[in-house]
Structures are given as structure tokens and as C-alpha cells.
């Protein structure tokens, strides 16, 4: 659990704090693209 805590401690970094919104938007877009791609793959089968 301590190792995970250190990794997620990066998000408390002020430099990344500014980009957090930007990163969140990218992650939302990526997850959306993956879902769309997965659905289209299932349709083709």
C-alpha cells in the first residue's frame, strides 16, 4: 500500500496540479475512444 501511496503522491505536485484538468480531459477522451473502438470491434465479429 505504501508504494501505491508514493506513486499517487505525484498528483499532489504543484506542477502537475496545473495540468491535472488537462490530463483528466485526455484520460476521458482516451477512455471514450477505447469504448467506441471496442464496440466497433464487437460489431465486426
N, CA, C and O atoms as CSV, one atom per row, in Angstrom:
chain,resi,resn,atom,element,x,y,z
A,1,UNK,N,N,0.839,-1.212,0.000
A,1,UNK,CA,C,0.000,0.000,0.000
A,1,UNK,C,C,0.873,1.261,0.000
A,1,UNK,O,O,0.503,2.271,-0.600
A,2,UNK,N,N,2.032,1.205,0.672
A,2,UNK,CA,C,2.905,2.386,0.748
A,2,UNK,C,C,3.459,2.751,-0.627
A,2,UNK,O,O,3.574,3.932,-0.952
A,3,UNK,N,N,3.801,1.750,-1.436
A,3,UNK,CA,C,4.327,2.020,-2.783
A,3,UNK,C,C,3.286,2.763,-3.625
A,3,UNK,O,O,3.616,3.717,-4.329
A,4,UNK,N,N,2.033,2.321,-3.548
A,4,UNK,CA,C,0.954,2.977,-4.293
A,4,UNK,C,C,0.797,4.416,-3.823
A,4,UNK,O,O,0.603,5.322,-4.634
A,5,UNK,N,N,0.880,4.625,-2.511
A,5,UNK,CA,C,0.740,5.964,-1.941
A,5,UNK,C,C,1.796,6.910,-2.499
A,5,UNK,O,O,1.509,8.075,-2.771
A,6,UNK,N,N,3.025,6.403,-2.671
A,6,UNK,CA,C,4.096,7.240,-3.222
A,6,UNK,C,C,3.802,7.611,-4.669
A,6,UNK,O,O,4.006,8.756,-5.073
A,7,UNK,N,N,3.325,6.651,-5.446
A,7,UNK,CA,C,3.009,6.919,-6.859
A,7,UNK,C,C,1.928,7.989,-6.975
A,7,UNK,O,O,2.069,8.932,-7.754
A,8,UNK,N,N,0.855,7.848,-6.209
A,8,UNK,CA,C,-0.256,8.793,-6.296
A,8,UNK,C,C,0.094,10.130,-5.651
A,8,UNK,O,O,-0.610,11.120,-5.854
A,9,UNK,N,N,1.187,10.167,-4.866
A,9,UNK,CA,C,1.662,11.420,-4.295
A,9,UNK,C,C,2.108,12.396,-5.375
A,9,UNK,O,O,2.157,13.604,-5.144
A,10,UNK,N,N,2.437,11.867,-6.569
A,10,UNK,CA,C,2.833,12.710,-7.706
A,10,UNK,C,C,1.724,13.705,-8.032
A,10,UNK,O,O,2.007,14.841,-8.413
A,11,UNK,N,N,0.460,13.290,-7.886
A,11,UNK,CA,C,-0.669,14.158,-8.236
A,11,UNK,C,C,-0.760,15.384,-7.321
A,11,UNK,O,O,-1.416,16.368,-7.666
A,12,UNK,N,N,-0.105,15.327,-6.158
A,12,UNK,CA,C,-0.099,16.476,-5.247
A,12,UNK,C,C,0.972,17.490,-5.649
A,12,UNK,O,O,1.043,18.576,-5.074
A,13,UNK,N,N,1.804,17.142,-6.633
A,13,UNK,CA,C,2.857,18.035,-7.116
A,13,UNK,C,C,2.229,19.276,-7.737
A,13,UNK,O,O,1.349,19.144,-8.588
A,14,UNK,N,N,2.653,20.491,-7.339
A,14,UNK,CA,C,2.043,21.725,-7.875
A,14,UNK,C,C,2.145,21.838,-9.393
A,14,UNK,O,O,1.229,22.356,-10.033
A,15,UNK,N,N,3.239,21.363,-9.977
A,15,UNK,CA,C,3.398,21.437,-11.439
A,15,UNK,C,C,2.332,20.602,-12.130
A,15,UNK,O,O,1.739,21.031,-13.119
A,16,UNK,N,N,2.094,19.411,-11.604
A,16,UNK,CA,C,1.096,18.522,-12.202
A,16,UNK,C,C,-0.309,19.002,-11.850
A,16,UNK,O,O,-1.255,18.753,-12.598
A,17,UNK,N,N,-0.451,19.685,-10.724
A,17,UNK,CA,C,-1.755,20.222,-10.329
A,17,UNK,C,C,-2.336,21.131,-11.402
A,17,UNK,O,O,-3.540,21.114,-11.658
A,18,UNK,N,N,-1.468,21.930,-12.030
A,18,UNK,CA,C,-1.917,22.828,-13.105
A,18,UNK,C,C,-2.392,22.031,-14.315
A,18,UNK,O,O,-3.340,22.424,-14.995
A,19,UNK,N,N,-1.728,20.915,-14.575
A,19,UNK,CA,C,-2.053,20.102,-15.748
A,19,UNK,C,C,-3.078,19.012,-15.440
A,19,UNK,O,O,-3.455,18.248,-16.328
A,20,UNK,N,N,-3.527,18.937,-14.194
A,20,UNK,CA,C,-4.443,17.860,-13.788
A,20,UNK,C,C,-5.724,17.887,-14.613
A,20,UNK,O,O,-6.195,16.844,-15.065
A,21,UNK,N,N,-6.291,19.081,-14.812
A,21,UNK,CA,C,-7.517,19.226,-15.607
A,21,UNK,C,C,-7.263,18.719,-17.023
A,21,UNK,O,O,-8.070,17.984,-17.592
A,22,UNK,N,N,-6.119,19.128,-17.579
A,22,UNK,CA,C,-5.733,18.731,-18.936
A,22,UNK,C,C,-5.569,17.218,-19.025
A,22,UNK,O,O,-6.057,16.592,-19.965
A,23,UNK,N,N,-4.880,16.631,-18.043
A,23,UNK,CA,C,-4.683,15.182,-18.017
A,23,UNK,C,C,-6.022,14.460,-17.891
A,23,UNK,O,O,-6.243,13.436,-18.536
A,24,UNK,N,N,-6.908,14.995,-17.062
A,24,UNK,CA,C,-8.222,14.374,-16.858
A,24,UNK,C,C,-9.013,14.370,-18.155
A,24,UNK,O,O,-9.673,13.383,-18.478
A,25,UNK,N,N,-8.951,15.482,-18.910
A,25,UNK,CA,C,-9.660,15.562,-20.194
A,25,UNK,C,C,-9.103,14.539,-21.172
A,25,UNK,O,O,-9.860,13.883,-21.887
A,26,UNK,N,N,-7.771,14.400,-21.205
A,26,UNK,CA,C,-7.142,13.427,-22.105
A,26,UNK,C,C,-7.576,12.013,-21.721
A,26,UNK,O,O,-7.924,11.213,-22.589
A,27,UNK,N,N,-7.555,11.704,-20.423
A,27,UNK,CA,C,-7.945,10.369,-19.964
A,27,UNK,C,C,-9.399,10.071,-20.323
A,27,UNK,O,O,-9.725,8.951,-20.717
A,28,UNK,N,N,-10.268,11.065,-20.189
A,28,UNK,CA,C,-11.679,10.892,-20.555
A,28,UNK,C,C,-11.807,10.618,-22.048
A,28,UNK,O,O,-12.588,9.760,-22.459
A,29,UNK,N,N,-11.039,11.345,-22.864
A,29,UNK,CA,C,-11.091,11.153,-24.318
A,29,UNK,C,C,-10.558,9.781,-24.695
A,29,UNK,O,O,-11.140,9.093,-25.533
A,30,UNK,N,N,-9.435,9.377,-24.066
A,30,UNK,CA,C,-8.838,8.073,-24.363
A,30,UNK,C,C,-9.818,6.957,-24.001
A,30,UNK,O,O,-10.024,6.032,-24.786
A,31,UNK,N,N,-10.418,7.042,-22.816
A,31,UNK,CA,C,-11.374,6.010,-22.392
A,31,UNK,C,C,-12.570,5.975,-23.335
A,31,UNK,O,O,-13.097,4.903,-23.632
A,32,UNK,N,N,-13.000,7.147,-23.808
A,32,UNK,CA,C,-14.111,7.212,-24.762
A,32,UNK,C,C,-13.744,6.563,-26.083
A,32,UNK,O,O,-14.545,5.830,-26.662
A,33,UNK,N,N,-12.525,6.832,-26.566
A,33,UNK,CA,C,-12.053,6.247,-27.831
A,33,UNK,C,C,-11.953,4.730,-27.689
A,33,UNK,O,O,-12.328,3.991,-28.599
A,34,UNK,N,N,-11.443,4.269,-26.540
A,34,UNK,CA,C,-11.315,2.827,-26.305
A,34,UNK,C,C,-12.694,2.170,-26.311
A,34,UNK,O,O,-12.868,1.104,-26.901
A,35,UNK,N,N,-13.668,2.793,-25.663
A,35,UNK,CA,C,-15.031,2.237,-25.621
A,35,UNK,C,C,-15.620,2.160,-27.022
A,35,UNK,O,O,-16.210,1.145,-27.394
A,36,UNK,N,N,-15.464,3.234,-27.809
A,36,UNK,CA,C,-16.002,3.265,-29.177
A,36,UNK,C,C,-15.313,2.194,-30.024
A,36,UNK,O,O,-15.967,1.460,-30.765
A,37,UNK,N,N,-13.991,2.115,-29.906
A,37,UNK,CA,C,-13.222,1.120,-30.663
A,37,UNK,C,C,-13.630,-0.295,-30.288
A,37,UNK,O,O,-13.758,-1.159,-31.156
A,38,UNK,N,N,-13.834,-0.533,-29.002
A,38,UNK,CA,C,-14.226,-1.853,-28.522
A,38,UNK,C,C,-15.599,-2.233,-29.066
A,38,UNK,O,O,-15.808,-3.373,-29.482
A,39,UNK,N,N,-16.532,-1.288,-29.063
A,39,UNK,CA,C,-17.883,-1.544,-29.576
A,39,UNK,C,C,-17.831,-1.842,-31.073
A,39,UNK,O,O,-18.521,-2.746,-31.545
A,40,UNK,N,N,-17.014,-1.086,-31.829
A,40,UNK,CA,C,-16.928,-1.304,-33.274
A,40,UNK,C,C,-16.283,-2.654,-33.568
A,40,UNK,O,O,-16.658,-3.316,-34.535
A,41,UNK,N,N,-15.321,-3.072,-32.751
A,41,UNK,CA,C,-14.688,-4.381,-32.930
A,41,UNK,C,C,-15.711,-5.491,-32.709
A,41,UNK,O,O,-15.736,-6.471,-33.453
A,42,UNK,N,N,-16.551,-5.339,-31.692
A,42,UNK,CA,C,-17.566,-6.347,-31.394
A,42,UNK,C,C,-18.587,-6.439,-32.523
A,42,UNK,O,O,-19.070,-7.528,-32.835
A,43,UNK,N,N,-18.918,-5.303,-33.138
A,43,UNK,CA,C,-19.893,-5.299,-34.236
A,43,UNK,C,C,-19.340,-6.027,-35.458
A,43,UNK,O,O,-20.081,-6.708,-36.167
A,44,UNK,N,N,-18.037,-5.883,-35.706
A,44,UNK,CA,C,-17.422,-6.503,-36.881
A,44,UNK,C,C,-17.349,-8.023,-36.766
A,44,UNK,O,O,-17.295,-8.715,-37.782
A,45,UNK,N,N,-17.347,-8.553,-35.534
A,45,UNK,CA,C,-17.210,-10.009,-35.364
A,45,UNK,C,C,-18.427,-10.772,-35.777
A,45,UNK,O,O,-18.446,-11.999,-35.687
